Structures are given as structure tokens and as C-alpha cells.
Amino acid sequence: VNTINPKLDGRTEDVNLGRLQQDLLWLLFDASHLDKYPMALVTLAEYEEFDDDTKRRLSAEEILNLAVKSSLIHYENALVYPHTSYGSYLYRQSKYKGAVQRWKDGAQVLKNYSYSKG
């Protein structure tokens, strides 16, 4: 579900396909199937941030916080994307101090990344 791409081209999105993806993500969320999928939580948060029509159950910030927690718990904090997405969200909300902190958390993930396969 997370890999559905509603973009028709570089500038246009299929609104119906995007709405379908958002609805499917909420169904999965409600059934606790997204608990171990921080990337899918980030996608859901993006829909919630930019969707004026939605009746928010959780805010985009709350969902992004869940994505970071999921990354910490299930992936030993090995995923940078939840941190950087959260930082970008906070930046768009003019919460610059929080954004820098989240980006710093993402940099820490990269710092701990091992490039060796052994």
C-alpha cells in the first residue's frame, strides 16, 4: 500500500488514487498493522498534513512521532527517514528548534551506520 504512487507526472496527482491510499493506510493503522512500518506512517502523516478534507484522528505530528518510535523499537534506530521527515514537517510549521533536533537525530542514525557487510 505504501508504494502506491498517485503521481501522474511531475506536477499532477490522481486525487482519487491518493485518497484510496490514505484510506487504506488508515485501515491498516486502525488494525495495528503499521506499528512496524515507520515509512508507511510517514506517508500517512504527509497525507494528514496536506489534506484539508480529512477528519483528523491523529495529527501529522503525532503520526510522525509514532514513526520515529517504531524505528527506535523495531529497527534499532537504523532508519533515517522518519527523523528527517519529522524534521521537515516541523520546519514547515516554523518550529525550527524542533526541526534541527530531529535532523540531528537523523544525523546520529547515519553516524552509527556501518558500511561494512561484516
N, C-alpha and C positions, 0 to 999 in steps of 0.2 A: 504494500500500500504506500509505503514511504517513497518508493521510486517512481510513482506516477508523476509525470511531468505535464502540467497543464499548459505549458507554453506552446503556442502555435508557431511562433517565430521569435525573433529577438525582442519584439515590442508588444506582442499580443498574447494574452492568455485566454484559454477557454474557461469562462466563468463557471459553467456547469460542471466541468471536469474538476476544477478546483474545489467547488462546493462538495462534490462527491468525495474527493479525497479528505476534506475536512470532516465530513460526516462519518466516514469510515474510521478515521483516526479517533474521533470521539467514541465511537462504538468500541473500538479496541481498548481505549483508555478506560472506559467505564467497566469493562470486563477484566481490568488489571493486566492486559496483555502488553502494555507499553512500558511496564515497570523496568524491564531490562533493555529497553531500546531508546537510549538518550537522543539519538539522531531523529527518530520519529517524534519524540517530544518537542524537539527544536522546531520541526516542521509544523506541528500543531500550534506552537506558540506564535510562529510567524503568521499563521492564518488568523489567530485570535487578535494579534496586534493590529493587523491591517483590515480586518473585517468589521465594518460598521454595523452590519445587519445581525451579527451574532448576539445571542443572549449568553453572556459570559458566565460560565460555571466557575472558571478559574481565570485569573488574569494571565497575560502573556508572561509577566514576570514570575508568577507562581509556577507556571509550567516550566519555564527555563530553570528555575531553582530545582525543580524535580529532576530535570535532565542532568544537571550538574551532580546532584546527589546520586542518581543512578550510575553515572560514570564513576563516581568515587566508590560506590558499593560493589558494582558488578564488574567493573573493568579496571579496578585498582588505580583509578585516576589516569588512565592511559589515553584518554580521548581529549584532544584539544578543542574540538569543535563546540561542545556545549559551553565551555568557558568563553570562547571568543564570540559566540553568538549572543550570549548573555551580556557580554561587554558592549557589543554593538547595539543591542536593544537599549541598554542604559544610556549610551551615548546619544541615541536618537531621542531619548526622554530628557536630555540635558542633565543627566545625573553623572557628571564627568568623573567624580571621585570614585564612585562605584564601578564605572566603566573601566577605569585604569586598574582597579583592583582585580576585576575579572580577567582583563587581558594579562595582568601579572600572573594570575593563577594559571592561565593558558601557557604562558612562557615557562612556568615551572614544570608543566607537563612535558614540554619539549626538552627542557633541560635534563629531565630524567629519562628521556627516550634513549634506548640502546640501539645503535645502528648495526650492531653485530648480530648474527643469527645464532650465536652460541651462548 
